[in-house]
Amino acid sequence: MMSKISKGSAEHYIWGAGNDGWHLVKGQELSVIHERMLPGTSEVRHVHEHSRQFFFILSGTVTIEVDGEVEELTAHEGIEVPPGVAHQVMNKSEEDVELLVISQPTSKGDRIEKLLQ
């Protein structure tokens, strides 16, 4: 059965240093998460064995390192990260960032933390 979802009704969790996540779609084959990153916070650099991810910025500016290359993404820009590629999302700005993290299949249990080499 189809039902409407919103940030207000989605399952919420806190990650890292007070960042927020809302599960908009939480399935084995597809995950869509709306995240809010506080200024000066970052995700731990990692890789997914099976999950392909797409990061889409709703507001603010993020810095993302993908396989050693660094990009800045602003509102309404995105980047795809294939499985097996190390990456890290960082909010180096002084403002909150809101973004969508879309994973296929779900990235839950598919993460290996990687040090920058």
MIKOLBA-447022 format. One line per 3 residues: number of its first residue (from 1); for each residue z, x, y of N, C-alpha, C, O. Coordinates in steps of 0.2 Angstrom, whole numbers, plus 5000, padded with zeros to 4 digits. Layout:
BEGIN
NUM> Z X Y Z X Y Z X Y Z X Y  ...
***
This chain:
BEGIN
1> 5000 5004 4994 5000 5000 5000 5000 5004 5006 5004 5009 5007  4996 5003 5011 4996 5007 5017 5001 5004 5022 5002 4998 5022  5004 5009 5025 5009 5007 5030 5009 5012 5036 5007 5018 5035
4> 5010 5010 5042 5010 5014 5048 5015 5019 5048 5021 5017 5046  5014 5025 5050 5019 5030 5051 5019 5032 5058 5014 5033 5061  5025 5034 5061 5026 5037 5067 5031 5043 5067 5034 5043 5062
7> 5031 5047 5072 5036 5052 5072 5043 5049 5072 5048 5052 5069  5044 5043 5075 5050 5040 5075 5052 5037 5068 5058 5037 5067  5048 5036 5064 5049 5033 5057 5049 5038 5051 5051 5037 5046
10> 5046 5044 5053 5044 5049 5048 5051 5052 5046 5056 5053 5050  5051 5055 5040 5056 5059 5037 5057 5065 5041 5052 5069 5042  5063 5067 5044 5064 5072 5049 5068 5078 5045 5072 5077 5041
13> 5066 5084 5047 5070 5090 5045 5070 5095 5050 5066 5095 5055  5075 5100 5050 5076 5105 5055 5074 5112 5051 5077 5113 5045  5070 5116 5054 5069 5122 5051 5070 5128 5056 5070 5127 5062
16> 5071 5134 5053 5072 5140 5057 5077 5139 5062 5083 5137 5060  5076 5141 5068 5082 5141 5074 5082 5135 5078 5081 5135 5084  5082 5129 5074 5082 5123 5078 5076 5119 5079 5075 5114 5083
19> 5070 5121 5075 5064 5118 5076 5064 5112 5072 5068 5111 5067  5060 5107 5074 5059 5101 5070 5053 5100 5066 5048 5103 5068  5053 5096 5061 5047 5094 5057 5048 5087 5055 5053 5084 5054
22> 5042 5083 5055 5042 5076 5053 5036 5076 5048 5031 5077 5050  5038 5073 5042 5033 5072 5037 5029 5066 5038 5032 5060 5037  5023 5066 5041 5019 5061 5042 5015 5059 5035 5014 5053 5034
25> 5013 5063 5031 5011 5062 5024 5014 5067 5020 5014 5073 5021  5017 5065 5015 5021 5069 5010 5019 5068 5003 5023 5064 4999  5013 5071 5001 5011 5070 4994 5010 5076 4991 5010 5082 4994
28> 5008 5076 4984 5007 5082 4981 5000 5085 4983 4999 5091 4983  4995 5081 4984 4989 5083 4986 4987 5084 4993 4983 5088 4995  4991 5081 4997 4991 5082 5005 4997 5082 5008 5001 5077 5007
31> 4998 5086 5013 5004 5086 5017 5002 5086 5024 4998 5091 5026  5005 5082 5029 5004 5082 5036 5010 5082 5039 5014 5077 5038  5012 5087 5043 5018 5088 5046 5017 5089 5054 5013 5093 5056
34> 5021 5085 5058 5021 5086 5065 5027 5090 5066 5033 5089 5064  5026 5096 5069 5032 5101 5071 5032 5102 5078 5028 5101 5082  5039 5103 5080 5040 5105 5087 5044 5112 5086 5049 5113 5083
37> 5041 5117 5090 5044 5124 5090 5047 5125 5096 5044 5124 5102  5053 5127 5096 5056 5129 5103 5054 5136 5105 5051 5140 5101  5055 5137 5112 5052 5144 5115 5056 5149 5111 5062 5149 5109
40> 5052 5155 5110 5054 5161 5107 5056 5161 5100 5059 5165 5097  5053 5155 5096 5054 5155 5089 5048 5156 5085 5043 5156 5088  5049 5158 5079 5043 5159 5074 5045 5157 5067 5050 5157 5065
43> 5039 5157 5063 5040 5156 5056 5040 5163 5053 5038 5167 5056  5042 5163 5047 5042 5169 5044 5035 5171 5041 5032 5166 5038  5033 5177 5042 5026 5178 5039 5026 5177 5032 5030 5179 5028
46> 5021 5173 5029 5020 5171 5022 5013 5170 5020 5009 5170 5024  5012 5169 5014 5006 5167 5011 5007 5161 5006 5013 5160 5003  5002 5157 5005 5002 5152 5000 4997 5153 4995 4991 5155 4996
49> 4999 5153 4988 4995 5154 4983 4989 5149 4982 4983 5151 4981  4991 5143 4983 4986 5137 4982 4984 5133 4988 4979 5130 4988  4989 5133 4993 4988 5128 4998 4983 5131 5004 4984 5137 5006
52> 4979 5127 5006 4975 5128 5012 4978 5125 5017 4980 5119 5017  4979 5128 5023 4982 5125 5029 4978 5125 5035 4973 5129 5036  4979 5119 5039 4976 5119 5046 4981 5118 5051 4985 5113 5050
55> 4981 5122 5056 4986 5121 5061 4982 5118 5067 4977 5121 5070  4985 5113 5070 4981 5110 5076 4987 5109 5081 4992 5105 5080  4986 5112 5087 4990 5112 5093 4990 5105 5097 4984 5104 5099
58> 4995 5102 5097 4995 5095 5101 4997 5097 5109 4994 5094 5113  5002 5101 5110 5004 5103 5116 5007 5110 5116 5010 5112 5111  5006 5114 5122 5009 5121 5122 5004 5126 5120 4998 5125 5119
61> 5007 5132 5119 5003 5138 5117 5006 5141 5111 5012 5143 5112  5003 5142 5105 5006 5146 5100 5002 5153 5099 4996 5153 5101  5005 5158 5096 5002 5164 5094 5002 5164 5087 5008 5162 5084
64> 4997 5165 5083 4996 5165 5076 4993 5171 5074 4988 5173 5076  4996 5174 5069 4994 5180 5066 4991 5178 5059 4995 5175 5055  4985 5179 5058 4981 5178 5051 4978 5184 5049 4973 5187 5051
67> 4981 5186 5043 4978 5192 5040 4977 5198 5045 4973 5202 5044  4983 5199 5049 4983 5205 5053 4979 5204 5060 4980 5208 5065  4976 5198 5061 4972 5197 5067 4977 5192 5071 4979 5187 5068
70> 4977 5193 5078 4981 5188 5082 4977 5184 5086 4972 5186 5089  4979 5177 5086 4975 5173 5091 4980 5168 5095 4986 5167 5092  4978 5166 5101 4982 5162 5104 4979 5155 5104 4972 5155 5105
73> 4982 5150 5102 4979 5143 5102 4983 5139 5107 4989 5139 5108  4979 5135 5111 4982 5130 5116 4980 5123 5113 4977 5122 5108  4983 5118 5117 4982 5111 5116 4975 5109 5114 4970 5111 5117
76> 4974 5106 5108 4968 5103 5106 4964 5109 5102 4958 5108 5102  4967 5114 5100 4963 5120 5097 4967 5120 5090 4973 5118 5089  4963 5123 5085 4966 5123 5078 4963 5129 5075 4958 5132 5077
79> 4966 5131 5069 4964 5136 5065 4965 5135 5058 4971 5132 5056  4961 5136 5053 4962 5135 5046 4964 5142 5043 4961 5147 5045  4969 5141 5038 4971 5147 5034 4970 5146 5027 4973 5141 5024
82> 4965 5150 5024 4964 5149 5017 4970 5151 5012 4974 5155 5015  4970 5149 5006 4975 5151 5001 4975 5159 5001 4969 5161 5001  4980 5162 5000 4981 5169 4998 4980 5173 5005 4980 5179 5004
85> 4980 5170 5011 4980 5174 5017 4987 5174 5020 4989 5168 5022  4989 5180 5022 4996 5180 5025 4995 5177 5032 4990 5179 5036  5000 5174 5035 5000 5171 5042 5007 5170 5044 5012 5170 5041
88> 5007 5169 5051 5014 5168 5054 5012 5165 5061 5008 5167 5065  5016 5159 5062 5015 5155 5068 5021 5157 5073 5027 5157 5071  5020 5159 5079 5025 5161 5084 5024 5157 5091 5019 5156 5093
91> 5030 5155 5093 5030 5152 5100 5033 5157 5105 5039 5158 5106  5028 5161 5108 5031 5166 5113 5031 5164 5120 5033 5168 5124  5030 5157 5121 5030 5154 5127 5037 5152 5129 5042 5153 5125
94> 5037 5150 5135 5044 5147 5138 5044 5140 5137 5049 5137 5140  5040 5136 5134 5040 5129 5133 5039 5127 5126 5037 5131 5121  5042 5121 5124 5041 5119 5117 5033 5118 5115 5029 5117 5120
97> 5032 5119 5109 5025 5118 5106 5026 5112 5101 5030 5112 5097  5021 5108 5101 5020 5103 5096 5014 5104 5093 5008 5105 5096  5014 5104 5086 5008 5105 5082 5008 5101 5076 5013 5099 5073
100> 5002 5100 5073 5001 5097 5066 5000 5103 5061 4996 5107 5063  5003 5103 5055 5002 5107 5050 5000 5103 5044 5003 5099 5041  4993 5104 5042 4990 5100 5037 4989 5105 5031 4986 5110 5032
103> 4992 5103 5025 4991 5107 5019 4988 5103 5013 4990 5097 5012  4983 5106 5010 4980 5103 5004 4979 5109 4999 4976 5114 5000  4983 5108 4993 4988 5103 4991 4994 5105 4995 4994 5110 4999
106> 5000 5101 4994 5006 5103 4998 5008 5110 4997 5007 5113 4992  5011 5112 5003 5013 5120 5002 5020 5120 5000 5023 5126 4999  5023 5115 4998 5030 5115 4995 5030 5119 4989 5027 5117 4984
109> 5035 5124 4988 5035 5128 4982 5029 5133 4981 5029 5136 4976  5025 5134 4986 5019 5138 4985 5019 5144 4990 5014 5146 4992  5025 5145 4993 5026 5150 4998 5029 5157 4996 5034 5157 4992
112> 5026 5162 4998 5028 5169 4996 5029 5173 5003 5024 5173 5006  5035 5175 5005 5036 5178 5011 5033 5185 5010 5033 5189 5005  5029 5188 5016 5026 5194 5016 5028 5198 5022 5029 5195 5028
115> 5029 5204 5021 5030 5209 5027 5024 5211 5030 5019 5212 5026  5023 5212 5036 5017 5215 5039 5016 5222 5036 5020 5226 5036  5010 5223 5034 5008 5229 5031 5003 5233 5035 5001 5239 5033
***
